[in-house]
């Protein structure tokens, strides 16, 4: 099978009107997707996207269009080669390498190809990946720059050690689901009354972990954290997220003040590129944990964070790096360094996509649910053909064939920017 055509779209949702998604660095996001439909020469399709928060989404779309000539007319039989074709092009790499807008665009195309492959197989992506042999999974990874931390042989051994009980874990996670935590109560732009109401609703919905946005004003953060802690009690985990707002000394000072309310982790305390800064913060604020990943550019930075023992939780994102293949590398690195993966999913379509990676991780890579949870935000799921479903604080296993990345045609028409009726 070959790629016949690529069609891209600039899709934006005006979430800034209600301050959904607001945080200390991004006060007025419009959740957006540079969206692509990959058509094979038999007419079948795969859908993928990369996530942005508004302005610049058109740049990601242009990057998708710029990469299209590398894959139109090319085979879809080997998605390892497909991924490397997009990320190894000698001229495109000059714009990265393996970072920035070109890498986001590559991720959209790789995810679309995997959506196509899973639909062709008649399986949800997570089950398709779980059915692969250790050799097949290892062959999908680009091992360049990783072998000082994890070799293909070691990864193969890690996967083989878990193979004998894959079937049991698959049936277990289908029956019980995967733990989730909610950020829907904690956006920075919400009033205290709204936060309190949403925190109570989260408890009623079965969540045992919530996340609050922090970082704009310390007194405000102390008040809001005290409010939520009073509502949920001492046994519910409350994580906090600074969205890269602080310098290293600020992060240490701020978290020392918030420590009285027992934060479960601090997410993105400083620049996502500052590996040594994360290590310093982690050591200084122990036993508060450190999490990061949603803005990490590639598998190499994840490797260094793990080597430096700079984080406690790996927060991969389904659409930030170059799609499924690179996320397989990150899952393998996290398992090798025994760090829990708690994916980022605060954005349009991210809950739909990343749940597949966590279900696969449990079945085939880590074999563990300890201290693991996938972020959940109750926004925009109605625009997807196979929306994420959370019940009693757990993601239910997706069962429809594909990667759950396909938007409804009416949503594409309504939210196309700037022509769609939602933007008139």
Beta strands, then each sheet from edge to edge (+ up, - down):
strand 1: 3-12
strand 2: 32-40
strand 3: 45-52
strand 4: 178-182
strand 5: 209-213
strand 6: 237-241
strand 7: 263-267
strand 8: 289-292
strand 9: 313-314
strand 10: 340-341
strand 11: 374-376
strand 12: 390-391
strand 13: 394-395
sheet 1: 1+ 2- 3+
sheet 2: 11+ 4+ 13- 12+
sheet 3: 5+ 6+ 7+ 8+ 9+ 10+
end
